[in-house]
Amino acid sequence: MSESHVHEHPLHDAPVPRSSGMPLSVRVLIFGSLFLVLMQGIFTVVSSDFGRIWPSGDSAKIPLK
């Protein structure tokens, strides 16, 4: 193949555009979502002890007196 048949891509020498970064609204949504996930985990851990009788072998036994 001769050099006359090799075609350069038109965007080969074009500069790559720079990113303007994440908008503030995206950052707020990300941190808000992480906060909600953290709070849901904390609520689950705090409420997981409610209604449990330890050890688990005694879980089916409810003291009537």
PDBQT receptor file of N, H, CA, C and O in Angstrom, charges set to zero:
ATOM      1  N   MET A   1       0.857  -1.164   0.000  1.00  0.00    +0.000 N 
ATOM      2  CA  MET A   1       0.000   0.000   0.000  1.00  0.00    +0.000 C 
ATOM      3  C   MET A   1       0.900   1.223   0.000  1.00  0.00    +0.000 C 
ATOM      4  O   MET A   1       1.811   1.345   0.820  1.00  0.00    +0.000 OA
ATOM      5  N   SER A   2       0.638   2.104  -0.910  1.00  0.00    +0.000 N 
ATOM      6  H   SER A   2      -0.102   2.005  -1.576  1.00  0.00    +0.000 HD
ATOM      7  CA  SER A   2       1.465   3.300  -0.998  1.00  0.00    +0.000 C 
ATOM      8  C   SER A   2       0.959   4.360  -0.033  1.00  0.00    +0.000 C 
ATOM      9  O   SER A   2      -0.154   4.267   0.485  1.00  0.00    +0.000 OA
ATOM     10  N   GLU A   3       1.770   5.344   0.195  1.00  0.00    +0.000 N 
ATOM     11  H   GLU A   3       2.674   5.419  -0.226  1.00  0.00    +0.000 HD
ATOM     12  CA  GLU A   3       1.418   6.409   1.149  1.00  0.00    +0.000 C 
ATOM     13  C   GLU A   3       0.265   7.267   0.649  1.00  0.00    +0.000 C 
ATOM     14  O   GLU A   3      -0.389   7.931   1.453  1.00  0.00    +0.000 OA
ATOM     15  N   SER A   4       0.005   7.274  -0.605  1.00  0.00    +0.000 N 
ATOM     16  H   SER A   4       0.537   6.734  -1.258  1.00  0.00    +0.000 HD
ATOM     17  CA  SER A   4      -1.097   8.089  -1.127  1.00  0.00    +0.000 C 
ATOM     18  C   SER A   4      -2.458   7.481  -0.776  1.00  0.00    +0.000 C 
ATOM     19  O   SER A   4      -3.472   8.179  -0.786  1.00  0.00    +0.000 OA
ATOM     20  N   HIS A   5      -2.481   6.188  -0.469  1.00  0.00    +0.000 N 
ATOM     21  H   HIS A   5      -1.657   5.620  -0.461  1.00  0.00    +0.000 HD
ATOM     22  CA  HIS A   5      -3.742   5.530  -0.127  1.00  0.00    +0.000 C 
ATOM     23  C   HIS A   5      -4.030   5.551   1.382  1.00  0.00    +0.000 C 
ATOM     24  O   HIS A   5      -5.133   5.202   1.801  1.00  0.00    +0.000 OA
ATOM     25  N   VAL A   6      -3.067   5.949   2.183  1.00  0.00    +0.000 N 
ATOM     26  H   VAL A   6      -2.171   6.232   1.843  1.00  0.00    +0.000 HD
ATOM     27  CA  VAL A   6      -3.280   6.005   3.624  1.00  0.00    +0.000 C 
ATOM     28  C   VAL A   6      -3.983   7.313   3.952  1.00  0.00    +0.000 C 
ATOM     29  O   VAL A   6      -3.475   8.391   3.645  1.00  0.00    +0.000 OA
ATOM     30  N   HIS A   7      -5.136   7.218   4.567  1.00  0.00    +0.000 N 
ATOM     31  H   HIS A   7      -5.549   6.342   4.816  1.00  0.00    +0.000 HD
ATOM     32  CA  HIS A   7      -5.904   8.407   4.905  1.00  0.00    +0.000 C 
ATOM     33  C   HIS A   7      -5.846   8.617   6.412  1.00  0.00    +0.000 C 
ATOM     34  O   HIS A   7      -6.067   7.696   7.198  1.00  0.00    +0.000 OA
ATOM     35  N   GLU A   8      -5.552   9.818   6.780  1.00  0.00    +0.000 N 
ATOM     36  H   GLU A   8      -5.373  10.566   6.141  1.00  0.00    +0.000 HD
ATOM     37  CA  GLU A   8      -5.543  10.186   8.200  1.00  0.00    +0.000 C 
ATOM     38  C   GLU A   8      -6.976  10.426   8.654  1.00  0.00    +0.000 C 
ATOM     39  O   GLU A   8      -7.803  10.917   7.886  1.00  0.00    +0.000 OA
ATOM     40  N   HIS A   9      -7.265  10.082   9.895  1.00  0.00    +0.000 N 
ATOM     41  H   HIS A   9      -6.594   9.683  10.519  1.00  0.00    +0.000 HD
ATOM     42  CA  HIS A   9      -8.587  10.355  10.454  1.00  0.00    +0.000 C 
ATOM     43  C   HIS A   9      -8.690  11.860  10.679  1.00  0.00    +0.000 C 
ATOM     44  O   HIS A   9      -7.731  12.473  11.150  1.00  0.00    +0.000 OA
ATOM     45  N   PRO A  10      -9.832  12.474  10.352  1.00  0.00    +0.000 N 
ATOM     46  CA  PRO A  10      -9.938  13.933  10.464  1.00  0.00    +0.000 C 
ATOM     47  C   PRO A  10      -9.826  14.436  11.909  1.00  0.00    +0.000 C 
ATOM     48  O   PRO A  10      -9.455  15.590  12.126  1.00  0.00    +0.000 OA
ATOM     49  N   LEU A  11     -10.133  13.608  12.878  1.00  0.00    +0.000 N 
ATOM     50  H   LEU A  11     -10.434  12.671  12.701  1.00  0.00    +0.000 HD
ATOM     51  CA  LEU A  11     -10.048  14.053  14.274  1.00  0.00    +0.000 C 
ATOM     52  C   LEU A  11      -8.753  13.614  14.950  1.00  0.00    +0.000 C 
ATOM     53  O   LEU A  11      -8.600  13.752  16.164  1.00  0.00    +0.000 OA
ATOM     54  N   HIS A  12      -7.824  13.085  14.160  1.00  0.00    +0.000 N 
ATOM     55  H   HIS A  12      -7.948  12.973  13.174  1.00  0.00    +0.000 HD
ATOM     56  CA  HIS A  12      -6.585  12.571  14.732  1.00  0.00    +0.000 C 
ATOM     57  C   HIS A  12      -5.778  13.665  15.448  1.00  0.00    +0.000 C 
ATOM     58  O   HIS A  12      -5.215  13.413  16.513  1.00  0.00    +0.000 OA
ATOM     59  N   ASP A  13      -5.718  14.836  14.892  1.00  0.00    +0.000 N 
ATOM     60  H   ASP A  13      -6.175  15.041  14.026  1.00  0.00    +0.000 HD
ATOM     61  CA  ASP A  13      -4.937  15.922  15.484  1.00  0.00    +0.000 C 
ATOM     62  C   ASP A  13      -5.788  16.893  16.288  1.00  0.00    +0.000 C 
ATOM     63  O   ASP A  13      -5.275  17.900  16.775  1.00  0.00    +0.000 OA
ATOM     64  N   ALA A  14      -7.080  16.611  16.437  1.00  0.00    +0.000 N 
ATOM     65  H   ALA A  14      -7.497  15.793  16.041  1.00  0.00    +0.000 HD
ATOM     66  CA  ALA A  14      -7.962  17.509  17.195  1.00  0.00    +0.000 C 
ATOM     67  C   ALA A  14      -7.659  17.385  18.688  1.00  0.00    +0.000 C 
ATOM     68  O   ALA A  14      -7.422  16.281  19.178  1.00  0.00    +0.000 OA
ATOM     69  N   PRO A  15      -7.663  18.494  19.410  1.00  0.00    +0.000 N 
ATOM     70  CA  PRO A  15      -7.402  18.415  20.852  1.00  0.00    +0.000 C 
ATOM     71  C   PRO A  15      -8.570  17.747  21.581  1.00  0.00    +0.000 C 
ATOM     72  O   PRO A  15      -9.728  17.891  21.188  1.00  0.00    +0.000 OA
ATOM     73  N   VAL A  16      -8.246  17.017  22.643  1.00  0.00    +0.000 N 
ATOM     74  H   VAL A  16      -7.306  16.900  22.963  1.00  0.00    +0.000 HD
ATOM     75  CA  VAL A  16      -9.261  16.352  23.452  1.00  0.00    +0.000 C 
ATOM     76  C   VAL A  16      -9.877  17.399  24.378  1.00  0.00    +0.000 C 
ATOM     77  O   VAL A  16      -9.145  18.109  25.069  1.00  0.00    +0.000 OA
ATOM     78  N   PRO A  17     -11.199  17.510  24.408  1.00  0.00    +0.000 N 
ATOM     79  CA  PRO A  17     -11.818  18.511  25.281  1.00  0.00    +0.000 C 
ATOM     80  C   PRO A  17     -11.618  18.163  26.751  1.00  0.00    +0.000 C 
ATOM     81  O   PRO A  17     -11.634  16.992  27.128  1.00  0.00    +0.000 OA
ATOM     82  N   ARG A  18     -11.433  19.175  27.565  1.00  0.00    +0.000 N 
ATOM     83  H   ARG A  18     -11.421  20.127  27.259  1.00  0.00    +0.000 HD
ATOM     84  CA  ARG A  18     -11.233  18.980  28.997  1.00  0.00    +0.000 C 
ATOM     85  C   ARG A  18     -12.590  18.907  29.681  1.00  0.00    +0.000 C 
ATOM     86  O   ARG A  18     -13.543  19.584  29.293  1.00  0.00    +0.000 OA
ATOM     87  N   SER A  19     -12.651  18.076  30.700  1.00  0.00    +0.000 N 
ATOM     88  H   SER A  19     -11.877  17.527  31.016  1.00  0.00    +0.000 HD
ATOM     89  CA  SER A  19     -13.885  17.945  31.466  1.00  0.00    +0.000 C 
ATOM     90  C   SER A  19     -14.049  19.153  32.375  1.00  0.00    +0.000 C 
ATOM     91  O   SER A  19     -13.072  19.690  32.897  1.00  0.00    +0.000 OA
ATOM     92  N   SER A  20     -15.283  19.569  32.556  1.00  0.00    +0.000 N 
ATOM     93  H   SER A  20     -16.076  19.132  32.132  1.00  0.00    +0.000 HD
ATOM     94  CA  SER A  20     -15.531  20.690  33.453  1.00  0.00    +0.000 C 
ATOM     95  C   SER A  20     -15.805  20.203  34.867  1.00  0.00    +0.000 C 
ATOM     96  O   SER A  20     -16.110  21.009  35.746  1.00  0.00    +0.000 OA
ATOM     97  N   GLY A  21     -15.701  18.889  35.104  1.00  0.00    +0.000 N 
ATOM     98  H   GLY A  21     -15.453  18.234  34.390  1.00  0.00    +0.000 HD
ATOM     99  CA  GLY A  21     -15.908  18.339  36.433  1.00  0.00    +0.000 C 
ATOM    100  C   GLY A  21     -17.367  17.997  36.683  1.00  0.00    +0.000 C 
ATOM    101  O   GLY A  21     -18.217  18.124  35.802  1.00  0.00    +0.000 OA
ATOM    102  N   MET A  22     -17.634  17.557  37.913  1.00  0.00    +0.000 N 
ATOM    103  H   MET A  22     -16.943  17.453  38.628  1.00  0.00    +0.000 HD
ATOM    104  CA  MET A  22     -19.006  17.211  38.278  1.00  0.00    +0.000 C 
ATOM    105  C   MET A  22     -19.747  18.455  38.752  1.00  0.00    +0.000 C 
ATOM    106  O   MET A  22     -19.191  19.261  39.499  1.00  0.00    +0.000 OA
ATOM    107  N   PRO A  23     -20.984  18.615  38.328  1.00  0.00    +0.000 N 
ATOM    108  CA  PRO A  23     -21.773  19.744  38.827  1.00  0.00    +0.000 C 
ATOM    109  C   PRO A  23     -22.079  19.559  40.321  1.00  0.00    +0.000 C 
ATOM    110  O   PRO A  23     -22.035  18.445  40.844  1.00  0.00    +0.000 OA
ATOM    111  N   LEU A  24     -22.383  20.651  40.977  1.00  0.00    +0.000 N 
ATOM    112  H   LEU A  24     -22.418  21.556  40.552  1.00  0.00    +0.000 HD
ATOM    113  CA  LEU A  24     -22.685  20.627  42.402  1.00  0.00    +0.000 C 
ATOM    114  C   LEU A  24     -23.895  19.743  42.693  1.00  0.00    +0.000 C 
ATOM    115  O   LEU A  24     -23.924  19.053  43.712  1.00  0.00    +0.000 OA
ATOM    116  N   SER A  25     -24.884  19.757  41.817  1.00  0.00    +0.000 N 
ATOM    117  H   SER A  25     -24.860  20.317  40.989  1.00  0.00    +0.000 HD
ATOM    118  CA  SER A  25     -26.085  18.950  42.047  1.00  0.00    +0.000 C 
ATOM    119  C   SER A  25     -25.771  17.455  42.065  1.00  0.00    +0.000 C 
ATOM    120  O   SER A  25     -26.375  16.710  42.836  1.00  0.00    +0.000 OA
ATOM    121  N   VAL A  26     -24.841  17.010  41.231  1.00  0.00    +0.000 N 
ATOM    122  H   VAL A  26     -24.350  17.615  40.605  1.00  0.00    +0.000 HD
ATOM    123  CA  VAL A  26     -24.447  15.600  41.224  1.00  0.00    +0.000 C 
ATOM    124  C   VAL A  26     -23.729  15.251  42.518  1.00  0.00    +0.000 C 
ATOM    125  O   VAL A  26     -23.961  14.183  43.083  1.00  0.00    +0.000 OA
ATOM    126  N   ARG A  27     -22.871  16.124  42.989  1.00  0.00    +0.000 N 
ATOM    127  H   ARG A  27     -22.683  16.993  42.530  1.00  0.00    +0.000 HD
ATOM    128  CA  ARG A  27     -22.180  15.880  44.254  1.00  0.00    +0.000 C 
ATOM    129  C   ARG A  27     -23.162  15.816  45.417  1.00  0.00    +0.000 C 
ATOM    130  O   ARG A  27     -23.024  14.973  46.302  1.00  0.00    +0.000 OA
ATOM    131  N   VAL A  28     -24.156  16.707  45.418  1.00  0.00    +0.000 N 
ATOM    132  H   VAL A  28     -24.269  17.392  44.699  1.00  0.00    +0.000 HD
ATOM    133  CA  VAL A  28     -25.169  16.699  46.486  1.00  0.00    +0.000 C 
ATOM    134  C   VAL A  28     -25.964  15.397  46.440  1.00  0.00    +0.000 C 
ATOM    135  O   VAL A  28     -26.230  14.810  47.489  1.00  0.00    +0.000 OA
ATOM    136  N   LEU A  29     -26.349  14.933  45.257  1.00  0.00    +0.000 N 
ATOM    137  H   LEU A  29     -26.133  15.409  44.405  1.00  0.00    +0.000 HD
ATOM    138  CA  LEU A  29     -27.080  13.678  45.132  1.00  0.00    +0.000 C 
ATOM    139  C   LEU A  29     -26.252  12.480  45.598  1.00  0.00    +0.000 C 
ATOM    140  O   LEU A  29     -26.783  11.576  46.244  1.00  0.00    +0.000 OA
ATOM    141  N   ILE A  30     -24.966  12.467  45.277  1.00  0.00    +0.000 N 
ATOM    142  H   ILE A  30     -24.536  13.201  44.753  1.00  0.00    +0.000 HD
ATOM    143  CA  ILE A  30     -24.097  11.364  45.691  1.00  0.00    +0.000 C 
ATOM    144  C   ILE A  30     -23.959  11.344  47.203  1.00  0.00    +0.000 C 
ATOM    145  O   ILE A  30     -24.136  10.297  47.826  1.00  0.00    +0.000 OA
ATOM    146  N   PHE A  31     -23.645  12.487  47.800  1.00  0.00    +0.000 N 
ATOM    147  H   PHE A  31     -23.501  13.337  47.294  1.00  0.00    +0.000 HD
ATOM    148  CA  PHE A  31     -23.469  12.524  49.250  1.00  0.00    +0.000 C 
ATOM    149  C   PHE A  31     -24.792  12.297  49.976  1.00  0.00    +0.000 C 
ATOM    150  O   PHE A  31     -24.810  11.672  51.037  1.00  0.00    +0.000 OA
ATOM    151  N   GLY A  32     -25.892  12.790  49.429  1.00  0.00    +0.000 N 
ATOM    152  H   GLY A  32     -25.878  13.297  48.568  1.00  0.00    +0.000 HD
ATOM    153  CA  GLY A  32     -27.205  12.531  50.022  1.00  0.00    +0.000 C 
ATOM    154  C   GLY A  32     -27.553  11.050  49.975  1.00  0.00    +0.000 C 
ATOM    155  O   GLY A  32     -28.092  10.511  50.942  1.00  0.00    +0.000 OA
ATOM    156  N   SER A  33     -27.253  10.392  48.870  1.00  0.00    +0.000 N 
ATOM    157  H   SER A  33     -26.816  10.830  48.085  1.00  0.00    +0.000 HD
ATOM    158  CA  SER A  33     -27.512   8.956  48.752  1.00  0.00    +0.000 C 
ATOM    159  C   SER A  33     -26.664   8.164  49.738  1.00  0.00    +0.000 C 
ATOM    160  O   SER A  33     -27.161   7.236  50.375  1.00  0.00    +0.000 OA
ATOM    161  N   LEU A  34     -25.403   8.519  49.867  1.00  0.00    +0.000 N 
ATOM    162  H   LEU A  34     -25.000   9.273  49.349  1.00  0.00    +0.000 HD
ATOM    163  CA  LEU A  34     -24.534   7.838  50.831  1.00  0.00    +0.000 C 
ATOM    164  C   LEU A  34     -25.029   8.057  52.254  1.00  0.00    +0.000 C 
ATOM    165  O   LEU A  34     -24.969   7.142  53.075  1.00  0.00    +0.000 OA
ATOM    166  N   PHE A  35     -25.517   9.255  52.556  1.00  0.00    +0.000 N 
ATOM    167  H   PHE A  35     -25.566   9.998  51.888  1.00  0.00    +0.000 HD
ATOM    168  CA  PHE A  35     -26.062   9.538  53.882  1.00  0.00    +0.000 C 
ATOM    169  C   PHE A  35     -27.291   8.676  54.157  1.00  0.00    +0.000 C 
ATOM    170  O   PHE A  35     -27.431   8.125  55.249  1.00  0.00    +0.000 OA
ATOM    171  N   LEU A  36     -28.189   8.555  53.162  1.00  0.00    +0.000 N 
ATOM    172  H   LEU A  36     -28.075   9.002  52.275  1.00  0.00    +0.000 HD
ATOM    173  CA  LEU A  36     -29.381   7.726  53.343  1.00  0.00    +0.000 C 
ATOM    174  C   LEU A  36     -29.030   6.255  53.532  1.00  0.00    +0.000 C 
ATOM    175  O   LEU A  36     -29.651   5.576  54.349  1.00  0.00    +0.000 OA
ATOM    176  N   VAL A  37     -28.057   5.759  52.798  1.00  0.00    +0.000 N 
ATOM    177  H   VAL A  37     -27.553   6.311  52.134  1.00  0.00    +0.000 HD
ATOM    178  CA  VAL A  37     -27.623   4.376  52.960  1.00  0.00    +0.000 C 
ATOM    179  C   VAL A  37     -27.042   4.162  54.352  1.00  0.00    +0.000 C 
ATOM    180  O   VAL A  37     -27.331   3.154  54.998  1.00  0.00    +0.000 OA
ATOM    181  N   LEU A  38     -26.233   5.097  54.813  1.00  0.00    +0.000 N 
ATOM    182  H   LEU A  38     -25.998   5.916  54.289  1.00  0.00    +0.000 HD
ATOM    183  CA  LEU A  38     -25.644   5.003  56.147  1.00  0.00    +0.000 C 
ATOM    184  C   LEU A  38     -26.728   5.030  57.223  1.00  0.00    +0.000 C 
ATOM    185  O   LEU A  38     -26.677   4.241  58.166  1.00  0.00    +0.000 OA
ATOM    186  N   MET A  39     -27.702   5.922  57.096  1.00  0.00    +0.000 N 
ATOM    187  H   MET A  39     -27.744   6.563  56.330  1.00  0.00    +0.000 HD
ATOM    188  CA  MET A  39     -28.770   6.008  58.081  1.00  0.00    +0.000 C 
ATOM    189  C   MET A  39     -29.626   4.737  58.088  1.00  0.00    +0.000 C 
ATOM    190  O   MET A  39     -30.033   4.273  59.154  1.00  0.00    +0.000 OA
ATOM    191  N   GLN A  40     -29.897   4.179  56.924  1.00  0.00    +0.000 N 
ATOM    192  H   GLN A  40     -29.567   4.555  56.059  1.00  0.00    +0.000 HD
ATOM    193  CA  GLN A  40     -30.678   2.939  56.865  1.00  0.00    +0.000 C 
ATOM    194  C   GLN A  40     -29.926   1.804  57.544  1.00  0.00    +0.000 C 
ATOM    195  O   GLN A  40     -30.532   0.995  58.246  1.00  0.00    +0.000 OA
ATOM    196  N   GLY A  41     -28.617   1.734  57.344  1.00  0.00    +0.000 N 
ATOM    197  H   GLY A  41     -28.125   2.391  56.773  1.00  0.00    +0.000 HD
ATOM    198  CA  GLY A  41     -27.808   0.718  58.017  1.00  0.00    +0.000 C 
ATOM    199  C   GLY A  41     -27.810   0.897  59.521  1.00  0.00    +0.000 C 
ATOM    200  O   GLY A  41     -27.911  -0.079  60.264  1.00  0.00    +0.000 OA
ATOM    201  N   ILE A  42     -27.700   2.140  59.977  1.00  0.00    +0.000 N 
ATOM    202  H   ILE A  42     -27.618   2.933  59.374  1.00  0.00    +0.000 HD
ATOM    203  CA  ILE A  42     -27.716   2.412  61.420  1.00  0.00    +0.000 C 
ATOM    204  C   ILE A  42     -29.068   2.038  62.016  1.00  0.00    +0.000 C 
ATOM    205  O   ILE A  42     -29.118   1.421  63.080  1.00  0.00    +0.000 OA
ATOM    206  N   PHE A  43     -30.165   2.397  61.352  1.00  0.00    +0.000 N 
ATOM    207  H   PHE A  43     -30.124   2.898  60.487  1.00  0.00    +0.000 HD
ATOM    208  CA  PHE A  43     -31.497   2.040  61.846  1.00  0.00    +0.000 C 
ATOM    209  C   PHE A  43     -31.673   0.522  61.909  1.00  0.00    +0.000 C 
ATOM    210  O   PHE A  43     -32.287   0.007  62.843  1.00  0.00    +0.000 OA
ATOM    211  N   THR A  44     -31.138  -0.192  60.921  1.00  0.00    +0.000 N 
ATOM    212  H   THR A  44     -30.639   0.226  60.162  1.00  0.00    +0.000 HD
ATOM    213  CA  THR A  44     -31.250  -1.649  60.910  1.00  0.00    +0.000 C 
ATOM    214  C   THR A  44     -30.489  -2.262  62.077  1.00  0.00    +0.000 C 
ATOM    215  O   THR A  44     -30.996  -3.164  62.744  1.00  0.00    +0.000 OA
ATOM    216  N   VAL A  45     -29.281  -1.779  62.328  1.00  0.00    +0.000 N 
ATOM    217  H   VAL A  45     -28.869  -1.046  61.786  1.00  0.00    +0.000 HD
ATOM    218  CA  VAL A  45     -28.476  -2.310  63.426  1.00  0.00    +0.000 C 
ATOM    219  C   VAL A  45     -29.127  -1.993  64.766  1.00  0.00    +0.000 C 
ATOM    220  O   VAL A  45     -29.174  -2.854  65.645  1.00  0.00    +0.000 OA
ATOM    221  N   VAL A  46     -29.627  -0.779  64.934  1.00  0.00    +0.000 N 
ATOM    222  H   VAL A  46     -29.589  -0.080  64.220  1.00  0.00    +0.000 HD
ATOM    223  CA  VAL A  46     -30.230  -0.375  66.204  1.00  0.00    +0.000 C 
ATOM    224  C   VAL A  46     -31.506  -1.169  66.487  1.00  0.00    +0.000 C 
ATOM    225  O   VAL A  46     -31.744  -1.568  67.627  1.00  0.00    +0.000 OA
ATOM    226  N   SER A  47     -32.323  -1.400  65.468  1.00  0.00    +0.000 N 
ATOM    227  H   SER A  47     -32.130  -1.075  64.542  1.00  0.00    +0.000 HD
ATOM    228  CA  SER A  47     -33.599  -2.072  65.691  1.00  0.00    +0.000 C 
ATOM    229  C   SER A  47     -33.505  -3.592  65.595  1.00  0.00    +0.000 C 
ATOM    230  O   SER A  47     -34.505  -4.272  65.825  1.00  0.00    +0.000 OA
ATOM    231  N   SER A  48     -32.348  -4.146  65.264  1.00  0.00    +0.000 N 
ATOM    232  H   SER A  48     -31.536  -3.593  65.077  1.00  0.00    +0.000 HD
ATOM    233  CA  SER A  48     -32.240  -5.592  65.091  1.00  0.00    +0.000 C 
ATOM    234  C   SER A  48     -32.329  -6.346  66.414  1.00  0.00    +0.000 C 
ATOM    235  O   SER A  48     -32.609  -7.545  66.408  1.00  0.00    +0.000 OA
ATOM    236  N   ASP A  49     -32.104  -5.695  67.527  1.00  0.00    +0.000 N 
ATOM    237  H   ASP A  49     -31.876  -4.721  67.532  1.00  0.00    +0.000 HD
ATOM    238  CA  ASP A  49     -32.150  -6.367  68.817  1.00  0.00    +0.000 C 
ATOM    239  C   ASP A  49     -33.566  -6.441  69.366  1.00  0.00    +0.000 C 
ATOM    240  O   ASP A  49     -33.810  -7.189  70.313  1.00  0.00    +0.000 OA
ATOM    241  N   PHE A  50     -34.499  -5.696  68.807  1.00  0.00    +0.000 N 
ATOM    242  H   PHE A  50     -34.300  -5.088  68.038  1.00  0.00    +0.000 HD
ATOM    243  CA  PHE A  50     -35.870  -5.655  69.310  1.00  0.00    +0.000 C 
ATOM    244  C   PHE A  50     -36.575  -6.989  69.057  1.00  0.00    +0.000 C 
ATOM    245  O   PHE A  50     -36.592  -7.481  67.929  1.00  0.00    +0.000 OA
ATOM    246  N   GLY A  51     -37.156  -7.571  70.106  1.00  0.00    +0.000 N 
ATOM    247  H   GLY A  51     -37.143  -7.171  71.023  1.00  0.00    +0.000 HD
ATOM    248  CA  GLY A  51     -37.919  -8.794  69.968  1.00  0.00    +0.000 C 
ATOM    249  C   GLY A  51     -37.095 -10.060  69.905  1.00  0.00    +0.000 C 
ATOM    250  O   GLY A  51     -37.643 -11.124  69.616  1.00  0.00    +0.000 OA
ATOM    251  N   ARG A  52     -35.813  -9.992  70.162  1.00  0.00    +0.000 N 
ATOM    252  H   ARG A  52     -35.368  -9.128  70.397  1.00  0.00    +0.000 HD
ATOM    253  CA  ARG A  52     -34.945 -11.166  70.103  1.00  0.00    +0.000 C 
ATOM    254  C   ARG A  52     -34.695 -11.697  71.508  1.00  0.00    +0.000 C 
ATOM    255  O   ARG A  52     -34.526 -10.929  72.455  1.00  0.00    +0.000 OA
ATOM    256  N   ILE A  53     -34.675 -13.005  71.627  1.00  0.00    +0.000 N 
ATOM    257  H   ILE A  53     -34.812 -13.628  70.857  1.00  0.00    +0.000 HD
ATOM    258  CA  ILE A  53     -34.307 -13.652  72.882  1.00  0.00    +0.000 C 
ATOM    259  C   ILE A  53     -33.047 -14.453  72.610  1.00  0.00    +0.000 C 
ATOM    260  O   ILE A  53     -33.046 -15.339  71.755  1.00  0.00    +0.000 OA
ATOM    261  N   TRP A  54     -31.994 -14.156  73.316  1.00  0.00    +0.000 N 
ATOM    262  H   TRP A  54     -31.994 -13.437  74.010  1.00  0.00    +0.000 HD
ATOM    263  CA  TRP A  54     -30.717 -14.826  73.081  1.00  0.00    +0.000 C 
ATOM    264  C   TRP A  54     -30.499 -15.834  74.172  1.00  0.00    +0.000 C 
ATOM    265  O   TRP A  54     -30.808 -15.497  75.315  1.00  0.00    +0.000 OA
ATOM    266  N   PRO A  55     -30.023 -16.983  73.965  1.00  0.00    +0.000 N 
ATOM    267  CA  PRO A  55     -29.529 -17.594  72.722  1.00  0.00    +0.000 C 
ATOM    268  C   PRO A  55     -30.669 -18.047  71.814  1.00  0.00    +0.000 C 
ATOM    269  O   PRO A  55     -31.824 -18.116  72.235  1.00  0.00    +0.000 OA
ATOM    270  N   SER A  56     -30.333 -18.351  70.580  1.00  0.00    +0.000 N 
ATOM    271  H   SER A  56     -29.395 -18.295  70.238  1.00  0.00    +0.000 HD
ATOM    272  CA  SER A  56     -31.370 -18.623  69.592  1.00  0.00    +0.000 C 
ATOM    273  C   SER A  56     -32.156 -19.893  69.898  1.00  0.00    +0.000 C 
ATOM    274  O   SER A  56     -33.273 -20.040  69.402  1.00  0.00    +0.000 OA
ATOM    275  N   GLY A  57     -31.618 -20.819  70.696  1.00  0.00    +0.000 N 
ATOM    276  H   GLY A  57     -30.711 -20.700  71.099  1.00  0.00    +0.000 HD
ATOM    277  CA  GLY A  57     -32.360 -22.018  71.085  1.00  0.00    +0.000 C 
ATOM    278  C   GLY A  57     -33.569 -21.672  71.924  1.00  0.00    +0.000 C 
ATOM    279  O   GLY A  57     -34.535 -22.435  71.959  1.00  0.00    +0.000 OA
ATOM    280  N   ASP A  58     -33.535 -20.533  72.604  1.00  0.00    +0.000 N 
ATOM    281  H   ASP A  58     -32.751 -19.914  72.576  1.00  0.00    +0.000 HD
ATOM    282  CA  ASP A  58     -34.663 -20.089  73.422  1.00  0.00    +0.000 C 
ATOM    283  C   ASP A  58     -35.579 -19.118  72.678  1.00  0.00    +0.000 C 
ATOM    284  O   ASP A  58     -36.506 -18.570  73.275  1.00  0.00    +0.000 OA
ATOM    285  N   SER A  59     -35.337 -18.899  71.405  1.00  0.00    +0.000 N 
ATOM    286  H   SER A  59     -34.583 -19.344  70.920  1.00  0.00    +0.000 HD
ATOM    287  CA  SER A  59     -36.127 -17.910  70.657  1.00  0.00    +0.000 C 
ATOM    288  C   SER A  59     -37.575 -18.309  70.524  1.00  0.00    +0.000 C 
ATOM    289  O   SER A  59     -38.453 -17.447  70.504  1.00  0.00    +0.000 OA
ATOM    290  N   ALA A  60     -37.851 -19.623  70.432  1.00  0.00    +0.000 N 
ATOM    291  H   ALA A  60     -37.137 -20.324  70.448  1.00  0.00    +0.000 HD
ATOM    292  CA  ALA A  60     -39.226 -20.070  70.249  1.00  0.00    +0.000 C 
ATOM    293  C   ALA A  60     -39.976 -20.132  71.577  1.00  0.00    +0.000 C 
ATOM    294  O   ALA A  60     -41.192 -20.322  71.590  1.00  0.00    +0.000 OA
ATOM    295  N   LYS A  61     -39.280 -19.978  72.672  1.00  0.00    +0.000 N 
ATOM    296  H   LYS A  61     -38.292 -19.824  72.662  1.00  0.00    +0.000 HD
ATOM    297  CA  LYS A  61     -39.919 -20.057  73.995  1.00  0.00    +0.000 C 
ATOM    298  C   LYS A  61     -40.218 -18.653  74.484  1.00  0.00    +0.000 C 
ATOM    299  O   LYS A  61     -39.326 -17.810  74.582  1.00  0.00    +0.000 OA
ATOM    300  N   ILE A  62     -41.464 -18.418  74.784  1.00  0.00    +0.000 N 
ATOM    301  H   ILE A  62     -42.188 -19.102  74.705  1.00  0.00    +0.000 HD
ATOM    302  CA  ILE A  62     -41.870 -17.119  75.316  1.00  0.00    +0.000 C 
ATOM    303  C   ILE A  62     -42.284 -17.319  76.773  1.00  0.00    +0.000 C 
ATOM    304  O   ILE A  62     -43.210 -18.082  77.049  1.00  0.00    +0.000 OA
ATOM    305  N   PRO A  63     -41.616 -16.647  77.705  1.00  0.00    +0.000 N 
ATOM    306  CA  PRO A  63     -42.010 -16.818  79.097  1.00  0.00    +0.000 C 
ATOM    307  C   PRO A  63     -43.409 -16.242  79.341  1.00  0.00    +0.000 C 
ATOM    308  O   PRO A  63     -43.679 -15.084  79.023  1.00  0.00    +0.000 OA
ATOM    309  N   LEU A  64     -44.297 -17.073  79.911  1.00  0.00    +0.000 N 
ATOM    310  H   LEU A  64     -44.078 -18.014  80.169  1.00  0.00    +0.000 HD
ATOM    311  CA  LEU A  64     -45.670 -16.643  80.141  1.00  0.00    +0.000 C 
ATOM    312  C   LEU A  64     -45.866 -16.026  81.528  1.00  0.00    +0.000 C 
ATOM    313  O   LEU A  64     -46.866 -15.347  81.759  1.00  0.00    +0.000 OA
ATOM    314  N   LYS A  65     -44.949 -16.245  82.432  1.00  0.00    +0.000 N 
ATOM    315  H   LYS A  65     -44.136 -16.797  82.244  1.00  0.00    +0.000 HD
ATOM    316  CA  LYS A  65     -45.073 -15.688  83.783  1.00  0.00    +0.000 C 
ATOM    317  C   LYS A  65     -44.055 -14.618  84.023  1.00  0.00    +0.000 C 
ATOM    318  O   LYS A  65     -44.013 -14.038  85.108  1.00  0.00    +0.000 OA
TER     319      LYS A  65
